[in-house]
Amino acid sequence: MLSTVAIFSTACIALNLQLAFAGIANFAGAAFFVVGSYTAALVTAYTTVPRTFAPLIGAIVTGAMGLVLLLPVLRTRGHYAALVTIAFGVLLRTWLEVNDVLGGPQGLKIGSFSIMGLDFARLKQIGPWSVSFYLPYATLSVCMFGLVFILVRRLENSWVGIALDVVRSDETAAAVFGLSIRLWKVVGFVLGNAIIGMAGALYGMMNGFVTPNGAGLGDSLLMLSIVVLGGIGNLWGSVVAALIILEVPEKLQSIQEFRLLLFALLVLVILLFRPGGILPRPVRDLSRFIDGAPK
């Protein structure tokens, strides 16, 4: 569960980069997540590339695919742009199910992650201690989350984050001040999808398989619900929401008949009393730049 929460938190940080910063509603987050897993499956099965680079290749492939999808997205506005991403997810899942080369509805097996000759699937003991199969994946997932968190936080606090906020808030004002709308949307969307693909590749290598079912709209809505529940634009909020949405149903297994009902009530109570999410994004304060400006 620690590995899963860390990986999904990483993917939801990327969705925050797209939705909260660039203003692009991506309802195909799970589709890009699965693309990363399929890329890892092909890299580990049909190439001689070291498995260490499989998540990186997954990031490159999903980033390039996001760039292609962005072409029709940029020609639409509002909910129509969201419909484009929904259609992409549906088409991708259908194509994967009928593609026998990629395993059809049964999916593909994925080789385990390895680094410097250390195969995570065979790591069962460290010195005199026996360790869980998931310990190396949990460690790697937390490290990946930390690096992505620092990257996106630094982007948010830099002039890049300011430019993205301006483009999302008012495209006309952004254009008047010389900001390229297309350029900054490309930056936010492509970088976000690359991070989602990297997380998906690692998740697939941890589970050992991938199927087209993961590309469905339901999984994409699950990822978006983490973003909304945590607070759109708040990176720590995504972590807290991921813990609630992924962990709470598992802890309620003993009351199988009522766990979904209790979980739904919990989410409704949070949204009722915290409509901005558990940790709403604070308003950006640029007064330090104003105070330091020459008079």
ZAMI-450444 format. One line per field, with one value per residue (C-alpha): residue number from 0; z, x negated, y. Coordinates in Angstrom, 3 decimals. Last residue first. Layout:
BEGIN
seq	c(NUM / ...)
pz	c(Z / ...)
px	c(X / ...)
py	c(Y / ...)
//
This chain:
BEGIN
seq	c(294 / 293 / 292 / 291 / 290 / 289 / 288 / 287 / 286 / 285 / 284 / 283 / 282 / 281 / 280 / 279 / 278 / 277 / 276 / 275 / 274 / 273 / 272 / 271 / 270 / 269 / 268 / 267 / 266 / 265 / 264 / 263 / 262 / 261 / 260 / 259 / 258 / 257 / 256 / 255 / 254 / 253 / 252 / 251 / 250 / 249 / 248 / 247 / 246 / 245 / 244 / 243 / 242 / 241 / 240 / 239 / 238 / 237 / 236 / 235 / 234 / 233 / 232 / 231 / 230 / 229 / 228 / 227 / 226 / 225 / 224 / 223 / 222 / 221 / 220 / 219 / 218 / 217 / 216 / 215 / 214 / 213 / 212 / 211 / 210 / 209 / 208 / 207 / 206 / 205 / 204 / 203 / 202 / 201 / 200 / 199 / 198 / 197 / 196 / 195 / 194 / 193 / 192 / 191 / 190 / 189 / 188 / 187 / 186 / 185 / 184 / 183 / 182 / 181 / 180 / 179 / 178 / 177 / 176 / 175 / 174 / 173 / 172 / 171 / 170 / 169 / 168 / 167 / 166 / 165 / 164 / 163 / 162 / 161 / 160 / 159 / 158 / 157 / 156 / 155 / 154 / 153 / 152 / 151 / 150 / 149 / 148 / 147 / 146 / 145 / 144 / 143 / 142 / 141 / 140 / 139 / 138 / 137 / 136 / 135 / 134 / 133 / 132 / 131 / 130 / 129 / 128 / 127 / 126 / 125 / 124 / 123 / 122 / 121 / 120 / 119 / 118 / 117 / 116 / 115 / 114 / 113 / 112 / 111 / 110 / 109 / 108 / 107 / 106 / 105 / 104 / 103 / 102 / 101 / 100 / 99 / 98 / 97 / 96 / 95 / 94 / 93 / 92 / 91 / 90 / 89 / 88 / 87 / 86 / 85 / 84 / 83 / 82 / 81 / 80 / 79 / 78 / 77 / 76 / 75 / 74 / 73 / 72 / 71 / 70 / 69 / 68 / 67 / 66 / 65 / 64 / 63 / 62 / 61 / 60 / 59 / 58 / 57 / 56 / 55 / 54 / 53 / 52 / 51 / 50 / 49 / 48 / 47 / 46 / 45 / 44 / 43 / 42 / 41 / 40 / 39 / 38 / 37 / 36 / 35 / 34 / 33 / 32 / 31 / 30 / 29 / 28 / 27 / 26 / 25 / 24 / 23 / 22 / 21 / 20 / 19 / 18 / 17 / 16 / 15 / 14 / 13 / 12 / 11 / 10 / 9 / 8 / 7 / 6 / 5 / 4 / 3 / 2 / 1 / 0)
pz	c(-7.341 / -7.983 / -7.293 / -4.063 / -2.438 / -5.606 / -5.935 / -2.287 / -2.742 / -5.136 / -2.871 / -4.611 / -2.923 / -0.939 / -2.603 / -0.606 / 1.764 / 2.345 / -0.745 / -1.664 / -0.665 / 2.846 / 4.919 / 2.180 / 0.269 / 3.404 / 4.397 / 0.885 / 0.875 / 4.235 / 3.133 / 0.031 / 2.199 / 4.577 / 1.703 / 0.042 / 3.311 / 4.119 / 2.807 / 3.230 / 6.894 / 7.539 / 4.335 / 5.855 / 6.027 / 2.284 / 1.553 / 3.739 / 2.054 / -1.569 / -1.250 / 2.112 / 1.531 / -1.962 / -0.502 / 1.936 / -0.817 / -3.243 / -0.553 / -0.210 / -3.810 / -3.435 / -6.867 / -6.615 / -3.021 / -1.749 / -2.759 / -6.220 / -6.981 / -5.509 / -7.401 / -10.601 / -10.054 / -9.411 / -12.438 / -14.593 / -13.112 / -13.980 / -17.486 / -18.410 / -19.088 / -16.283 / -18.066 / -20.911 / -18.871 / -17.261 / -15.545 / -12.996 / -10.224 / -9.390 / -13.028 / -13.823 / -11.038 / -12.182 / -15.744 / -14.574 / -12.482 / -15.476 / -17.690 / -15.220 / -15.086 / -18.884 / -18.976 / -16.691 / -18.668 / -21.915 / -20.548 / -18.678 / -21.358 / -24.223 / -22.358 / -21.903 / -25.580 / -26.880 / -24.792 / -25.707 / -23.167 / -24.598 / -21.983 / -24.182 / -24.738 / -20.984 / -20.553 / -23.207 / -21.776 / -18.329 / -15.281 / -16.884 / -18.910 / -15.881 / -13.631 / -16.189 / -16.466 / -12.672 / -12.453 / -15.069 / -13.261 / -10.364 / -7.283 / -9.163 / -11.047 / -7.778 / -6.344 / -9.489 / -9.307 / -5.530 / -5.702 / -8.663 / -6.781 / -3.587 / -5.420 / -7.199 / -3.880 / -2.285 / -5.189 / -5.047 / -1.336 / -1.710 / -4.686 / -2.685 / 0.235 / -1.889 / -1.894 / 1.903 / 3.678 / 5.498 / 7.731 / 8.188 / 5.416 / 3.253 / 2.189 / -0.361 / -3.348 / -6.269 / -7.756 / -7.225 / -9.470 / -8.445 / -11.455 / -11.107 / -10.974 / -11.637 / -12.061 / -12.641 / -16.074 / -17.256 / -18.389 / -21.008 / -21.311 / -21.271 / -23.214 / -26.234 / -25.495 / -27.091 / -30.444 / -30.182 / -30.398 / -29.895 / -26.188 / -26.628 / -29.325 / -27.172 / -24.175 / -26.331 / -27.956 / -24.615 / -23.135 / -26.195 / -26.152 / -22.527 / -23.452 / -26.266 / -23.999 / -21.539 / -24.346 / -25.118 / -21.448 / -21.767 / -25.114 / -28.272 / -30.826 / -28.209 / -27.310 / -30.953 / -31.041 / -27.392 / -28.196 / -30.237 / -27.442 / -24.931 / -27.020 / -26.947 / -23.156 / -22.826 / -24.829 / -23.015 / -19.554 / -20.392 / -21.593 / -18.192 / -16.381 / -18.465 / -17.912 / -15.016 / -17.051 / -19.113 / -22.847 / -24.515 / -26.079 / -26.530 / -23.083 / -20.667 / -23.085 / -24.280 / -20.744 / -19.639 / -22.569 / -21.630 / -18.077 / -19.291 / -21.653 / -18.667 / -16.774 / -19.943 / -20.080 / -16.326 / -16.715 / -19.569 / -18.095 / -18.409 / -17.750 / -18.971 / -16.844 / -16.977 / -13.201 / -11.538 / -14.255 / -15.886 / -12.964 / -10.655 / -12.921 / -12.519 / -8.732 / -9.186 / -10.892 / -8.050 / -5.452 / -7.359 / -7.105 / -3.435 / -2.481 / -4.374 / -2.857 / 0.659 / 0.000)
px	c(-10.600 / -12.709 / -10.937 / -11.767 / -8.406 / -6.593 / -8.562 / -7.997 / -4.306 / -3.887 / -1.640 / 0.070 / 3.362 / 3.106 / 4.165 / 6.919 / 5.873 / 8.804 / 10.601 / 12.057 / 15.544 / 14.283 / 17.421 / 19.478 / 16.500 / 15.181 / 18.630 / 19.247 / 15.895 / 16.636 / 20.146 / 18.706 / 16.247 / 18.979 / 21.137 / 18.191 / 17.315 / 20.843 / 21.051 / 17.324 / 17.184 / 13.825 / 12.462 / 12.709 / 8.938 / 8.643 / 11.390 / 9.513 / 6.125 / 6.639 / 9.102 / 7.873 / 4.124 / 4.483 / 6.378 / 3.541 / 0.910 / 2.929 / 3.346 / -0.421 / -0.602 / 2.058 / 3.242 / 6.762 / 7.413 / 7.013 / 10.543 / 10.161 / 6.777 / 7.738 / 11.040 / 9.083 / 7.156 / 10.357 / 11.965 / 9.121 / 9.645 / 13.341 / 12.671 / 10.896 / 7.162 / 6.686 / 8.899 / 6.362 / 4.226 / 0.782 / -1.456 / -4.265 / -2.656 / -5.861 / -6.851 / -3.383 / -3.556 / -7.026 / -5.802 / -2.678 / -4.719 / -6.933 / -3.874 / -2.240 / -5.450 / -5.585 / -1.897 / -2.481 / -5.501 / -3.522 / -0.458 / -2.243 / -4.817 / -2.308 / 0.063 / -2.799 / -3.713 / -0.152 / 0.745 / -2.448 / -2.923 / -3.407 / -1.626 / 1.454 / 1.464 / 1.557 / 4.359 / 6.424 / 5.643 / 6.907 / 6.535 / 4.933 / 2.386 / 1.565 / 1.092 / -1.173 / -3.321 / -3.605 / -4.612 / -7.321 / -8.511 / -9.406 / -7.469 / -5.327 / -8.317 / -10.193 / -7.201 / -6.888 / -10.539 / -10.559 / -7.416 / -8.777 / -12.010 / -10.170 / -7.659 / -10.457 / -12.233 / -8.989 / -8.418 / -12.020 / -11.771 / -8.352 / -9.606 / -12.622 / -10.356 / -7.636 / -9.091 / -9.262 / -12.574 / -14.410 / -17.131 / -20.634 / -22.139 / -19.330 / -17.112 / -14.412 / -15.628 / -14.777 / -11.952 / -13.926 / -16.726 / -20.040 / -22.369 / -23.108 / -19.373 / -16.520 / -12.788 / -10.694 / -9.659 / -6.160 / -3.590 / -1.132 / 2.610 / 5.327 / 7.746 / 5.407 / 1.828 / 0.064 / -0.348 / 3.253 / 4.582 / 8.358 / 8.309 / 5.524 / 7.492 / 10.626 / 8.679 / 6.977 / 10.226 / 11.969 / 9.046 / 8.758 / 12.493 / 12.235 / 9.289 / 11.285 / 14.320 / 12.196 / 11.300 / 15.008 / 15.638 / 13.806 / 12.275 / 11.200 / 8.408 / 5.692 / 7.149 / 6.977 / 3.159 / 2.686 / 3.259 / 0.031 / -1.956 / -0.464 / -1.729 / -5.225 / -5.060 / -3.716 / -6.637 / -9.294 / -7.962 / -7.783 / -11.382 / -12.343 / -10.380 / -12.171 / -15.664 / -16.634 / -15.406 / -18.574 / -17.768 / -18.116 / -14.691 / -11.644 / -10.387 / -11.631 / -11.092 / -7.722 / -6.380 / -7.764 / -5.979 / -2.781 / -3.046 / -3.676 / -0.718 / 1.352 / 0.665 / 1.379 / 4.818 / 5.320 / 4.843 / 7.331 / 9.735 / 7.137 / 8.652 / 6.084 / 5.734 / 1.927 / 1.403 / 4.383 / 5.311 / 2.016 / -0.393 / 2.262 / 2.480 / -1.296 / -0.908 / 1.791 / -0.680 / -3.189 / -0.467 / 0.535 / -3.026 / -3.472 / -0.061 / -0.740 / -4.193 / -2.906 / 0.000)
py	c(52.908 / 49.789 / 46.499 / 44.697 / 45.310 / 44.245 / 41.015 / 40.137 / 40.918 / 37.993 / 35.915 / 32.970 / 32.123 / 28.923 / 25.638 / 23.992 / 21.179 / 18.820 / 20.042 / 23.418 / 22.268 / 21.388 / 20.824 / 19.202 / 17.752 / 16.060 / 14.787 / 13.436 / 11.574 / 9.959 / 9.008 / 7.297 / 5.344 / 4.293 / 3.050 / 1.306 / -0.444 / -1.571 / -5.139 / -5.865 / -4.983 / -6.666 / -5.150 / -1.660 / -1.136 / -1.720 / 0.825 / 3.387 / 2.977 / 3.970 / 6.856 / 8.141 / 7.780 / 9.203 / 12.178 / 12.916 / 12.659 / 14.764 / 17.420 / 17.622 / 18.812 / 21.501 / 22.645 / 21.290 / 20.288 / 16.732 / 15.754 / 17.262 / 15.651 / 12.280 / 12.422 / 12.998 / 9.761 / 7.817 / 9.474 / 8.133 / 4.672 / 4.782 / 6.093 / 2.887 / 2.509 / -0.036 / -2.528 / -2.786 / -5.208 / -4.916 / -7.461 / -7.872 / -5.845 / -3.933 / -3.569 / -2.220 / 0.356 / 1.446 / 1.967 / 3.774 / 6.224 / 7.006 / 7.416 / 9.816 / 11.889 / 12.075 / 12.973 / 15.953 / 17.150 / 16.971 / 18.769 / 21.560 / 22.350 / 22.089 / 24.395 / 26.826 / 26.839 / 27.056 / 30.098 / 31.972 / 34.757 / 38.243 / 40.353 / 40.681 / 36.904 / 36.273 / 38.808 / 37.022 / 33.585 / 34.564 / 32.310 / 29.257 / 31.255 / 33.410 / 30.385 / 28.717 / 31.853 / 32.085 / 28.437 / 28.948 / 32.100 / 29.820 / 28.729 / 26.215 / 24.850 / 24.357 / 22.520 / 20.384 / 19.296 / 18.769 / 16.612 / 14.653 / 13.867 / 12.913 / 10.729 / 8.874 / 8.314 / 7.071 / 4.682 / 3.398 / 2.605 / 0.998 / -1.007 / -2.204 / -3.224 / -4.866 / -8.380 / -8.189 / -8.513 / -11.300 / -9.939 / -11.403 / -9.272 / -7.950 / -10.833 / -11.488 / -9.502 / -11.741 / -9.668 / -6.442 / -7.684 / -6.113 / -6.046 / -2.337 / -1.602 / -3.978 / -3.579 / -6.669 / -7.883 / -7.137 / -9.682 / -8.524 / -7.983 / -10.626 / -8.386 / -8.441 / -9.470 / -6.519 / -8.279 / -9.450 / -5.900 / -6.063 / -5.129 / -2.563 / -0.719 / -0.618 / 0.746 / 3.378 / 4.460 / 4.913 / 6.852 / 9.086 / 9.795 / 10.947 / 13.197 / 14.807 / 15.188 / 17.202 / 19.626 / 19.992 / 20.785 / 24.084 / 24.975 / 23.147 / 23.529 / 23.048 / 19.651 / 18.497 / 18.957 / 17.995 / 14.335 / 14.259 / 15.927 / 13.515 / 10.616 / 12.111 / 12.504 / 8.979 / 7.580 / 9.631 / 8.786 / 5.075 / 5.280 / 6.718 / 4.007 / 1.305 / 2.756 / 0.490 / -2.452 / -2.278 / -2.027 / -5.411 / -5.166 / -7.393 / -8.382 / -5.706 / -2.805 / -4.095 / -4.517 / -1.124 / 0.520 / -1.289 / 0.091 / 3.655 / 3.384 / 2.221 / 5.447 / 7.425 / 5.783 / 6.263 / 10.021 / 10.189 / 12.743 / 15.510 / 18.938 / 21.467 / 24.642 / 24.762 / 25.012 / 23.357 / 20.875 / 19.898 / 20.272 / 18.869 / 15.830 / 15.410 / 15.584 / 12.943 / 10.584 / 10.979 / 10.443 / 7.308 / 5.960 / 6.851 / 5.436 / 2.205 / 1.740 / 2.380 / 0.000)
//
